[in-house]
Amino acid sequence: MPTKSPLSIAFAVNAEGWPDGLEAVAERAIREALKQSEAPVTGVAEVSVVLTDDAEQRELNSQWRGIDKSTNVLSFPQIEPLGPVEGLVGDITLALGTVQNEANDMGITLEAHFTHLVVHGFLHLLGYDHIEDEDAEEMEGLETEILASLGIADPYADD
């Protein structure tokens, strides 16, 4: 009898234009980030990933961060920072136009940039941040390791 995964991932597509197949990409990225972060999964847990457009993302960014513009990824954690992973872990939202434009500007595929942003957003759900330089180095280092294991080049190599 198959065992239930301790982490389920729910997807919602709130905007047209997102390519097919990104749900599997996001799931792989989240599972690898969870594995490499070594966050303790202490019970059944759920993450939601919402694929939206710039208008909805702008609304969310304005409402929750007080910044009246779209952004590539937002994370809404529901667990204690760097604590046990169980219950509703949180939500990750991504804005199609912004993600596409950034990928084009960087000369990388939408899938590669999307993967990076999902990993980045999920690490925020776990409690990682990049406000202080030391924390940014830790988070970016972990992102780079996770992405390398997924076959994605270091997004911070040119910084």
Backbone as CSV, one residue per row, in Angstrom:
resi,resn,N_x,N_y,N_z,CA_x,CA_y,CA_z,C_x,C_y,C_z
1,MET,0.841,-1.182,0.000,0.000,0.000,0.000,0.882,1.241,0.000
2,PRO,0.702,2.174,-0.972,1.557,3.356,-1.024,1.322,4.251,0.192
3,THR,2.406,4.883,0.642,2.290,5.807,1.764,2.051,7.212,1.245
4,LYS,1.311,7.974,2.016,1.022,9.354,1.632,2.270,10.198,1.873
5,SER,2.604,11.022,0.900,3.738,11.925,1.058,3.450,12.884,2.203
6,PRO,4.451,13.198,3.025,4.210,14.127,4.125,3.971,15.560,3.645
7,LEU,4.256,15.836,2.379,4.047,17.180,1.836,3.208,17.073,0.573
8,SER,2.063,17.730,0.592,1.274,17.796,-0.636,1.379,19.209,-1.185
9,ILE,1.272,19.302,-2.499,1.426,20.580,-3.179,0.170,20.811,-4.015
10,ALA,-0.530,21.891,-3.696,-1.741,22.256,-4.425,-1.400,23.364,-5.418
11,PHE,-1.981,23.281,-6.603,-1.723,24.266,-7.652,-3.006,24.952,-8.070
12,ALA,-2.885,26.233,-8.345,-3.988,26.987,-8.923,-3.405,27.848,-10.039
13,VAL,-4.076,27.862,-11.163,-3.661,28.708,-12.282,-4.729,29.785,-12.429
14,ASN,-4.373,31.001,-12.059,-5.324,32.118,-12.063,-5.169,33.021,-13.277
15,ALA,-4.314,32.645,-14.214,-4.085,33.495,-15.380,-3.776,32.631,-16.595
16,GLU,-4.218,33.093,-17.741,-3.914,32.397,-18.995,-2.480,32.686,-19.417
17,GLY,-1.908,31.772,-20.174,-0.600,31.998,-20.749,0.523,31.202,-20.112
18,TRP,0.297,30.650,-18.939,1.333,29.836,-18.311,1.510,28.564,-19.129
19,PRO,2.749,28.188,-19.449,2.973,26.958,-20.219,2.553,25.716,-19.430
20,ASP,2.154,24.690,-20.146,1.839,23.409,-19.517,3.111,22.799,-18.925
21,GLY,2.939,22.004,-17.912,4.047,21.238,-17.350,4.755,21.887,-16.186
22,LEU,4.402,23.120,-15.853,5.119,23.800,-14.767,4.766,23.251,-13.389
23,GLU,3.624,22.586,-13.273,3.275,22.001,-11.985,4.300,20.950,-11.582
24,ALA,4.704,20.100,-12.537,5.700,19.073,-12.251,7.054,19.709,-11.933
25,VAL,7.380,20.795,-12.621,8.633,21.515,-12.370,8.625,22.078,-10.951
26,ALA,7.530,22.700,-10.560,7.424,23.277,-9.221,7.491,22.192,-8.153
27,GLU,6.810,21.095,-8.383,6.820,20.017,-7.392,8.230,19.476,-7.192
28,ARG,8.931,19.258,-8.273,10.311,18.756,-8.175,11.193,19.762,-7.424
29,ALA,11.037,21.039,-7.728,11.828,22.084,-7.076,11.536,22.144,-5.577
30,ILE,10.264,22.089,-5.212,9.888,22.163,-3.794,10.390,20.940,-3.039
31,ARG,10.228,19.776,-3.614,10.681,18.555,-2.922,12.206,18.553,-2.745
32,GLU,12.929,19.036,-3.744,14.390,19.098,-3.620,14.784,20.148,-2.581
33,ALA,14.101,21.286,-2.566,14.396,22.326,-1.573,14.119,21.818,-0.166
34,LEU,13.036,21.092,0.009,12.716,20.531,1.322,13.803,19.553,1.755
35,LYS,14.203,18.701,0.836,15.235,17.697,1.134,16.549,18.366,1.532
36,GLN,16.996,19.326,0.739,18.304,19.941,0.998,18.285,20.927,2.163
37,SER,17.136,21.481,2.472,17.057,22.398,3.604,17.121,21.642,4.917
38,GLU,16.829,20.349,4.843,16.806,19.489,6.025,15.787,19.963,7.056
39,ALA,14.757,20.665,6.591,13.687,21.098,7.487,12.951,19.863,7.996
40,PRO,12.688,19.807,9.291,12.020,18.623,9.842,10.533,18.600,9.502
41,VAL,10.114,17.572,8.759,8.701,17.392,8.458,8.126,16.548,9.595
42,THR,7.279,17.158,10.405,6.787,16.481,11.601,5.340,16.019,11.471
43,GLY,4.737,16.268,10.335,3.365,15.835,10.101,2.984,16.107,8.671
44,VAL,1.756,15.795,8.339,1.272,16.065,6.990,1.307,17.571,6.770
45,ALA,1.834,17.979,5.631,2.016,19.407,5.341,1.526,19.708,3.933
46,GLU,1.147,20.983,3.718,0.665,21.392,2.399,1.217,22.767,2.034
47,VAL,1.601,22.885,0.776,2.047,24.137,0.176,1.141,24.390,-1.016
48,SER,0.786,25.645,-1.242,0.057,25.950,-2.469,0.913,26.861,-3.344
49,VAL,0.814,26.616,-4.641,1.514,27.415,-5.637,0.448,27.994,-6.558
50,VAL,0.434,29.321,-6.656,-0.559,30.008,-7.474,0.158,30.695,-8.633
51,LEU,-0.224,30.325,-9.846,0.329,30.934,-11.050,-0.649,32.005,-11.484
52,THR,-0.210,33.258,-11.419,-1.111,34.373,-11.650,-0.531,35.334,-12.679
53,ASP,-1.128,36.506,-12.770,-0.637,37.527,-13.697,-0.127,38.732,-12.911
54,ASP,0.412,39.684,-13.622,1.003,40.854,-12.956,-0.031,41.698,-12.216
55,ALA,-1.256,41.777,-12.722,-2.283,42.591,-12.060,-2.620,42.024,-10.684
56,GLU,-2.841,40.715,-10.605,-3.146,40.098,-9.307,-1.937,40.168,-8.376
57,GLN,-0.750,39.937,-8.920,0.463,39.982,-8.104,0.685,41.390,-7.553
58,ARG,0.401,42.389,-8.367,0.532,43.777,-7.915,-0.414,44.048,-6.745
59,GLU,-1.644,43.548,-6.874,-2.623,43.701,-5.797,-2.128,43.052,-4.506
60,LEU,-1.638,41.837,-4.614,-1.126,41.123,-3.438,0.077,41.844,-2.835
61,ASN,0.977,42.286,-3.682,2.177,42.983,-3.216,1.804,44.286,-2.521
62,SER,0.824,44.984,-3.058,0.361,46.229,-2.453,-0.305,45.972,-1.107
63,GLN,-1.180,44.974,-1.083,-1.927,44.663,0.140,-1.026,44.164,1.268
64,TRP,-0.097,43.283,0.963,0.668,42.614,2.009,2.036,43.216,2.275
65,ARG,2.589,43.934,1.297,3.928,44.498,1.500,3.951,46.014,1.349
66,GLY,2.815,46.594,0.934,2.765,48.034,0.762,3.558,48.535,-0.428
67,ILE,3.818,47.661,-1.394,4.577,48.017,-2.596,3.635,47.900,-3.792
68,ASP,3.326,49.026,-4.416,2.315,49.069,-5.468,2.908,48.782,-6.844
69,LYS,3.425,47.567,-6.997,3.899,47.097,-8.298,3.944,45.571,-8.257
70,SER,3.990,44.986,-9.424,4.088,43.537,-9.491,5.489,43.106,-9.069
71,THR,5.617,41.849,-8.766,6.914,41.262,-8.443,6.898,39.819,-8.922
72,ASN,8.055,39.224,-9.058,8.125,37.886,-9.625,7.488,36.815,-8.738
73,VAL,7.837,36.828,-7.444,7.340,35.788,-6.541,7.026,36.404,-5.183
74,LEU,5.953,35.940,-4.588,5.601,36.305,-3.217,5.407,35.022,-2.424
75,SER,5.787,35.072,-1.163,5.604,33.938,-0.266,4.813,34.387,0.943
76,PHE,3.890,33.535,1.344,3.045,33.816,2.499,3.171,32.655,3.480
77,PRO,4.203,32.693,4.345,4.437,31.577,5.264,3.363,31.474,6.343
78,GLN,3.093,30.244,6.732,2.110,29.976,7.780,2.703,29.157,8.928
79,ILE,4.012,28.916,8.892,4.659,28.170,9.965,5.722,29.057,10.605
80,GLU,6.179,28.650,11.776,7.231,29.389,12.464,8.517,29.334,11.634
81,PRO,9.251,30.441,11.536,10.497,30.439,10.771,11.466,29.373,11.268
82,LEU,11.944,28.572,10.318,12.918,27.513,10.553,12.437,26.506,11.585
83,GLY,11.120,26.380,11.707,10.523,25.429,12.633,10.079,24.164,11.924
84,PRO,9.348,23.323,12.636,8.847,22.088,12.029,7.900,22.371,10.869
85,VAL,7.957,21.504,9.885,7.101,21.626,8.705,5.905,20.704,8.898
86,GLU,4.737,21.323,9.114,3.501,20.561,9.219,2.322,21.504,9.042
87,GLY,1.187,20.917,8.696,0.002,21.731,8.463,0.156,22.568,7.206
88,LEU,-0.521,23.710,7.181,-0.412,24.609,6.039,0.906,25.360,6.150
89,VAL,1.841,25.038,5.271,3.170,25.652,5.273,3.089,27.069,4.719
90,GLY,2.284,27.259,3.680,2.123,28.588,3.108,1.819,28.551,1.633
91,ASP,1.767,29.759,1.066,1.434,29.943,-0.344,2.570,30.657,-1.062
92,ILE,2.764,30.270,-2.306,3.728,30.931,-3.192,2.935,31.399,-4.407
93,THR,3.079,32.685,-4.762,2.424,33.187,-5.969,3.501,33.687,-6.937
94,LEU,3.288,33.427,-8.216,4.220,33.862,-9.250,3.455,34.592,-10.338
95,ALA,4.048,35.690,-10.852,3.413,36.535,-11.867,4.026,36.257,-13.237
96,LEU,3.196,35.808,-14.156,3.661,35.394,-15.477,4.463,36.460,-16.209
97,GLY,3.920,37.664,-16.362,4.609,38.695,-17.140,5.980,39.028,-16.575
98,THR,6.046,39.203,-15.276,7.318,39.549,-14.637,8.323,38.413,-14.778
99,VAL,7.875,37.187,-14.554,8.774,36.030,-14.661,9.289,35.899,-16.095
100,GLN,8.399,36.045,-17.082,8.813,35.961,-18.495,9.820,37.059,-18.840
101,ASN,9.516,38.288,-18.448,10.405,39.409,-18.767,11.777,39.231,-18.143
102,GLU,11.809,38.799,-16.885,13.106,38.592,-16.225,13.898,37.482,-16.902
103,ALA,13.236,36.379,-17.249,13.925,35.278,-17.936,14.501,35.767,-19.264
104,ASN,13.712,36.526,-20.019,14.195,37.074,-21.292,15.385,37.995,-21.080
105,ASP,15.292,38.890,-20.076,16.388,39.831,-19.792,17.667,39.107,-19.397
106,MET,17.522,37.970,-18.695,18.691,37.208,-18.248,19.177,36.223,-19.301
107,GLY,18.403,36.043,-20.361,18.797,35.112,-21.415,18.707,33.656,-20.978
108,ILE,17.734,33.351,-20.106,17.541,31.974,-19.656,16.112,31.554,-19.981
109,THR,15.856,30.266,-19.858,14.511,29.776,-20.165,13.540,30.164,-19.056
110,LEU,12.282,30.252,-19.435,11.231,30.501,-18.449,11.264,29.403,-17.389
111,GLU,11.437,28.167,-17.799,11.446,27.047,-16.853,12.586,27.172,-15.837
112,ALA,13.766,27.578,-16.283,14.901,27.727,-15.361,14.634,28.836,-14.351
113,HIS,14.130,29.966,-14.817,13.855,31.075,-13.910,12.706,30.723,-12.968
114,PHE,11.679,30.089,-13.496,10.547,29.639,-12.694,11.030,28.707,-11.581
115,THR,11.893,27.763,-11.926,12.426,26.825,-10.937,13.140,27.576,-9.821
116,HIS,13.984,28.533,-10.209,14.695,29.326,-9.199,13.715,30.050,-8.289
117,LEU,12.708,30.677,-8.863,11.765,31.452,-8.061,10.919,30.569,-7.149
118,VAL,10.580,29.369,-7.586,9.839,28.442,-6.728,10.719,28.025,-5.546
119,VAL,11.974,27.700,-5.814,12.901,27.351,-4.731,13.036,28.529,-3.771
120,HIS,13.245,29.714,-4.312,13.391,30.930,-3.508,12.139,31.148,-2.639
121,GLY,10.972,31.057,-3.269,9.722,31.249,-2.543,9.508,30.208,-1.463
122,PHE,9.852,28.965,-1.757,9.674,27.900,-0.769,10.621,28.092,0.417
123,LEU,11.843,28.493,0.145,12.769,28.746,1.256,12.250,29.867,2.151
124,HIS,11.614,30.874,1.561,10.970,31.911,2.377,9.877,31.301,3.266
125,LEU,9.115,30.363,2.719,8.082,29.719,3.535,8.689,29.018,4.743
126,LEU,9.870,28.450,4.545,10.539,27.740,5.643,11.143,28.692,6.668
127,GLY,11.301,29.957,6.285,11.828,30.932,7.237,13.147,31.571,6.841
128,TYR,13.692,31.181,5.707,14.923,31.817,5.235,14.588,33.208,4.717
129,ASP,15.544,34.144,4.868,15.339,35.464,4.282,16.674,36.029,3.828
130,HIS,16.627,37.193,3.213,17.830,37.812,2.662,17.903,39.282,3.031
131,ILE,17.371,39.617,4.206,17.396,41.010,4.651,18.808,41.397,5.091
132,GLU,19.398,40.586,5.951,20.777,40.822,6.411,21.740,40.096,5.478
133,ASP,22.934,40.671,5.268,23.915,40.084,4.348,24.231,38.625,4.683
134,GLU,24.412,38.335,5.957,24.752,36.970,6.375,23.631,35.991,6.026
135,ASP,22.393,36.415,6.254,21.242,35.573,5.917,21.113,35.410,4.407
136,ALA,21.386,36.473,3.671,21.323,36.412,2.206,22.345,35.420,1.671
137,GLU,23.557,35.448,2.216,24.590,34.499,1.781,24.154,33.064,2.032
138,GLU,23.565,32.814,3.217,23.108,31.465,3.535,21.999,31.030,2.583
139,MET,21.012,31.900,2.388,19.881,31.549,1.539,20.319,31.360,0.086
140,GLU,21.125,32.278,-0.423,21.586,32.173,-1.808,22.462,30.945,-2.009
141,GLY,23.281,30.614,-1.012,24.108,29.414,-1.109,23.259,28.151,-1.188
142,LEU,22.235,28.097,-0.351,21.334,26.945,-0.367,20.570,26.883,-1.690
143,GLU,20.087,28.015,-2.160,19.395,28.051,-3.458,20.305,27.509,-4.557
144,THR,21.545,27.971,-4.570,22.507,27.553,-5.597,22.721,26.041,-5.563
145,GLU,22.848,25.463,-4.364,23.033,24.013,-4.235,21.796,23.258,-4.726
146,ILE,20.629,23.723,-4.329,19.379,23.067,-4.742,19.250,23.130,-6.258
147,LEU,19.476,24.314,-6.816,19.339,24.480,-8.268,20.353,23.632,-9.027
148,ALA,21.573,23.542,-8.517,22.594,22.706,-9.169,22.121,21.255,-9.235
149,SER,21.505,20.767,-8.159,21.030,19.386,-8.157,19.870,19.196,-9.138
150,LEU,19.223,20.291,-9.526,18.134,20.248,-10.504,18.622,20.583,-11.918
151,GLY,19.935,20.788,-12.080,20.500,21.086,-13.388,20.344,22.532,-13.825
152,ILE,20.177,23.445,-12.848,19.995,24.866,-13.147,21.259,25.619,-12.718
153,ALA,21.747,26.483,-13.600,22.964,27.253,-13.332,22.749,28.203,-12.155
154,ASP,23.837,28.575,-11.512,23.833,29.489,-10.363,23.289,30.854,-10.798
155,PRO,22.134,31.251,-10.275,21.553,32.531,-10.684,22.293,33.739,-10.100
156,TYR,23.181,33.503,-9.150,23.897,34.582,-8.497,25.349,34.699,-8.986
157,ALA,25.724,33.910,-9.982,27.107,33.858,-10.448,27.616,35.199,-10.956
158,ASP,26.748,36.024,-11.506,27.181,37.302,-12.078,27.043,38.469,-11.116
159,ASP,26.581,38.208,-9.883,26.401,39.299,-8.905,27.745,39.826,-8.438
